[in-house]
């Protein structure tokens, strides 16, 4: 199988390489700035090279330019990544988000990784006004950092960094927006931060969706029914547990990639059963495209790509 990551050496004369690059610029298919960024050089270097004023030995730069042209042509011939796929799970997640937005309620979506939770969140936000998606992490898990992340998503570039003033600024910004706050990777947050968010959304009357692994659910229950946890848990209007990638989801992804053969689809189902689920399926498909040389994705190509991902 051909591997497009190994690019051919330029066989064409330097003038032809320059002509091809200039043709892309003249047709507005790419800008000089974009070309320079993708090649990994400065725009001025590209300008000198194409203008014939490059003073150093041009052989290395010509090689870079030829490599870029080859890679660009290969990508153009390869099957297109369909992007977001409306799976059954995505539909459920987006319906839950719509409910939270319409009713200013708190919704929890939790479960295994790789089933398309984050892509569904982002897609919903693209099609709905006043939907703000933030992602927490170990470095953004404290109350102040989480709130500041929300402020940045809200466009509050001059937001204060002190907790009290920041909380008040957020309340002023969110009041009367009737929007939706979405916190991805919410399992990183402790109970105090979750409680601060709960109070915030209740005071300004916006919805909130907390998304993460199953720990985000146990953070709200605490494995107990103490008064503190009950105060937070009782505000949750809807819960969605996702335990595995659905067969229908895998088939929707396969259809989006125009994979119809039973052997190929069965292999994708097997891959989806492993840790990473649909995320692993997507990675496998993207690598298989690179190995396919623009041809249809067969079981052999898909399996070869999977073995490469697994290091086998």
C-alpha positions, 0 to 999 in steps of 0.5 A, a space after each residue: 500500500 502506498 503511504 502518502 506521508 512519504 512524499 516524492 522528491 520533486 522531479 519537475 524543474 524548479 520553474 515548474 514548481 514555481 509556476 504551480 505555486 503561482 497558479 494556486 495564488 493567482 486562482 485564489 485557492 490559497 493565500 501567500 500567508 497560508 502557503 507560508 504557514 503550511 510550509 513552515 517558513 515566513 511569508 517574506 521567504 515565499 515572496 522572495 522565492 516566487 519572485 526570484 529574489 531569494 539570495 541563498 541556495 534555493 534547493 532546500 526551499 524548492 524541496 519544501 515547496 515541492 513537498 507542499 504541492 505533492 501533499 496538497 494534491 494528495 489531499 485533494 484526491 483523497 476521500 473527504 472527511 465528512 466532518 460532523 455526523 448526526 448520530 443517534 447519540 448526537 441527536 439525544 445530546 442535542 435534544 437534552 441541550 435544547 431542553 436545558 436551553 428552553 427551560 433554563 434547567 440543569 442537565 447532566 450528560 455523562 458516560 464513556 469517552 469517544 462517543 461524540 459528546 464534545 462534537 455534539 456540544 460544539 455543533 449545537 452551539 454553532 446553531 444556537 445563539 447564547 450557547 457558551 461552551 467551555 472545557 475544564 481541565 486540571 489547570 482550569 478546575 479551580 473556581 476562579 479559573 473555571 469562572 474566568 474561562 467562562 468569562 473569556 467565552 463570553 467575550 469579557 476580555 477585561 474580566 477581573 481575576 478576583 473571585 468576588 468581582 469576577 462572579 459579579 461581572 459574570 452575573 451582570 453579563 449573563 442576566 436576561 440572556 436566557 442562554 445556555 452554559 455548557 461545561 465539558 470535562 466537568 468531572 474535573 470540578 469539585 463540589 464547591 465549583 459546581 455549587 458556584 455554577 449552580 447558584 450562578 445559573 439560578 440567579 441569572 436564569 440560564 440553562 446549564 449542561 454538565 458533560 463528562 465521564 461518570 465522575 461528574 455524576 458521582 460529584 453531584 451525588 457524592 455516593 451519599 445524600 448529605 444536605 450539601 449534595 442534595 441541594 445541588 443534585 435536586 436541581 438537576 432536571 435531566 440526566 443522560 448516561 451513555 455507556 457505549 457507542 451505539 451500533 446505529 452511531 457506527 453505521 451513521 459514521 460508515 455511511 457518511 464516509 461512503 463505506 457500504 460493504 458488510 466486511 468493512 462495516 463489521 470491522 468498524 463495529 469491532 473497532 468501536 467496541 474498544 476504548 475510544 469508541 467512535 473517536 478511534 473509528 474516526 482516527 482509523 478512517 482518517 489514517 486509512 484515507 491516507 493509505 488508500 491513495 484516493 481509492 475506496 476504503 476496503 477492509 484491507 486498508 482499514 485493517 492496515 490502518 488500525 494495526 498501524 494505530 495499535 502499533 502492530 
